[in-house]
Amino acid sequence: MYNIKPTIQKPDGKTKSGKGFSPDELAKAGITCFQAKQLGIPVDFRRKSTHESNIEALTNVIAKKPEA
């Protein structure tokens, strides 16, 4: 289980911690929503935005994943 949270950019330019990664971010990182849930990565189906920093964070986590 991974302790990873996405960062969301607010309209005023500040960043905050999000509730989960968007499905588009997961797809661009090469992981499905089902696989993310199995790994303990939070998914927020309401989000439609994608942020490159979140995609990079996901790819780093997936690369460090131990093979089962």
C-alpha positions as CSV (number, residue, x, y, z in Angstrom):
1,M,0.0,0.0,0.0
2,Y,1.4,3.4,-1.0
3,N,1.0,6.6,0.8
4,I,0.7,8.9,-2.2
5,K,-1.6,11.9,-2.7
6,P,-2.0,14.0,-5.8
7,T,-1.5,17.8,-5.9
8,I,-4.2,19.9,-7.3
9,Q,-3.7,23.4,-8.6
10,K,-6.4,25.9,-7.5
11,P,-7.6,28.7,-9.7
12,D,-5.6,31.3,-7.7
13,G,-2.4,29.4,-8.5
14,K,-1.9,27.7,-5.1
15,T,-1.7,24.0,-4.8
16,K,-3.5,21.6,-2.4
17,S,-3.6,17.9,-1.7
18,G,-6.3,16.1,-3.6
19,K,-8.5,13.2,-2.7
20,G,-7.3,10.9,-5.5
21,F,-5.8,10.7,-9.0
22,S,-8.0,11.2,-12.0
23,P,-8.7,8.3,-14.4
24,D,-6.9,10.1,-17.2
25,E,-3.7,10.5,-15.0
26,L,-3.8,6.8,-14.2
27,A,-4.2,5.9,-17.9
28,K,-1.3,8.1,-19.0
29,A,0.8,6.5,-16.3
30,G,-0.1,3.0,-17.7
31,I,-2.2,1.7,-14.9
32,T,-5.9,0.9,-14.7
33,C,-8.3,2.1,-12.0
34,F,-8.7,-1.4,-10.7
35,Q,-4.9,-1.9,-10.4
36,A,-4.6,1.4,-8.6
37,K,-7.2,0.3,-6.1
38,Q,-5.4,-3.0,-5.5
39,L,-2.2,-1.1,-4.9
40,G,-3.9,1.3,-2.5
41,I,-3.6,4.3,-4.7
42,P,-6.6,6.7,-4.3
43,V,-8.8,7.3,-7.4
44,D,-11.2,10.3,-7.7
45,F,-13.6,9.6,-10.5
46,R,-15.0,13.1,-10.3
47,R,-11.8,14.7,-11.4
48,K,-11.3,15.4,-15.1
49,S,-8.0,17.3,-15.0
50,T,-4.5,15.9,-15.6
51,H,-1.3,17.3,-14.1
52,E,2.1,16.2,-15.3
53,S,3.5,16.2,-11.7
54,N,0.9,13.6,-10.7
55,I,1.6,11.5,-13.7
56,E,5.4,11.6,-12.9
57,A,4.6,10.6,-9.3
58,L,2.5,7.7,-10.4
59,T,5.2,6.4,-12.8
60,N,7.8,6.6,-10.0
61,V,5.6,4.6,-7.7
62,I,4.8,2.0,-10.3
63,A,8.5,1.6,-11.2
64,K,9.4,0.9,-7.5
65,K,6.5,-1.6,-7.1
66,P,7.7,-5.0,-6.0
67,E,6.7,-7.9,-8.3
68,A,4.3,-10.3,-6.7
